[in-house]
Amino acid sequence: MDRSTEIREFLRTRRARVTPEQAGLAPHPGVRRVPGLRREEVAQLAGVSVDYYVRLERGRTQGVSDAVLEAVARALRLDDTERAHLFDLAQPTTTRSRRGRPLSPQRVHPVVYQALDSLAAPAIVLGRRMDVLAANRLGYALFTDFQDRPHRERNFARYVFLDEAARALYADYWDTAAGDCVATLHLYAGRHPDDPQLTELIGELSVHSEVFRRMWADHDVLAHTTGTKRLHHPLVGDLTLDYVVLAVEGDPDQNLTVLTPEPASPSAEALDILASWTHTSGGGGTAPPGTVGAGAPGSA
């Protein structure tokens, strides 16, 4: 990923979403040629010169201080996730050189496999660039059996954008799920802009999905924590599931998502039916510890 392009487009799209009125600026006479704030207005709000802000928006971040980034973040009304993304994009070249080292393969710890198997709710482990590293039986049954796919296709974003089954599963909420995937990938791109497999993934999704291209150009970022998914499963029908995303200790690019229904709800009954089916059919299950990410193309 080109860092200069990323920071330019991120700042441009953020200032386009803030009106002068929201920023507390007096309206200027005449027709505005750009949506949101002008560069000079952002500079004024941040307390820096226009030339300085223009250089920053062009990706020339050498020597930029944390104080200036904080001021720009406040001027653009960035939330905590957007602020962290701005700081990632503005990392000095020396820091990025260290980050440019090849990423070691990701492995799922045996304890995480044990936790997956002990859960009575769907659970899935995602790694870098939303690669699917593991899931329990109910997790695979809820979405799809990623273990049956080639390694490079064990990726949740590929599943959402390129698999018609995902569109059917998310039904009326597919646009939300797709937007969440794109925003998650943008956040990852800020931390790992030199990841060649990320570049390959973005290229593939851009070629095959016009919706992805449009959403990627929005430069939204999102850090999943909690929320609700509404799904239409082909076997058990409508499901409303609350989810929580848990960090996996020792790997900042790996997390465990657990989805649970409201107790004694129709969704809980439907999940019980799905769980009974998975045990009867023998389909799905966690992979043997240590096998995920061991040099596979889609899991490094």
Secondary structure, 3 states (H helix, E strand, C coil): CCHHHHHHHHHHHHHCCCCHHHHCCCCCCCCCCCCCCCHHHHHHHHCCCHHHHHHHHCCCCCCCCHHHHHHHHHHCCCCHHHHHHHHHHCCCHHHHHHHCCCCCCCCCCHHHHHHHHHCCCCEEEECHHHEEEEECHHHHHHCCCHHHCCHHHCEHHHHHHHCHHHHHHHHHHHHHHHHHHHHHHHHHHHHCCCCHHHHHHHHHHHHHCHHHHHHHCCCCCCCCCEEEEEEEECCCEEEEEEEEEEEECCEEEEEEEEEECCCCCHHHHHHHHHHHHHHHHCCCCCCCCCCCCCCCCCCC
